[in-house]
Amino acid sequence: MSDPDALSLRIDALEMRLTEQDVVIDDLNATITAQWRQIDALTRQMAKLVEEVEEAGQRTGSTAPEPPPPHY
């Protein structure tokens, strides 16, 4: 095999690897984007729940800690 043929084969192999890596990167990007959307939704939901719990605690007006349940 001549030197130009070997070089052509190496370039072809590199181009195939680059194409495969582009697909993997796109897949990872889509996965990360979906995860961040879910994290954002869960963070907002958690903040809402914390706010609701704090409001419920203020409505009761009790500052004393709750006694342990009877099974303790």
MODELLER restraints for C-alpha pairs under 7 A, 6 or more apart:
rsr = mdl.restraints
at = mdl.atoms
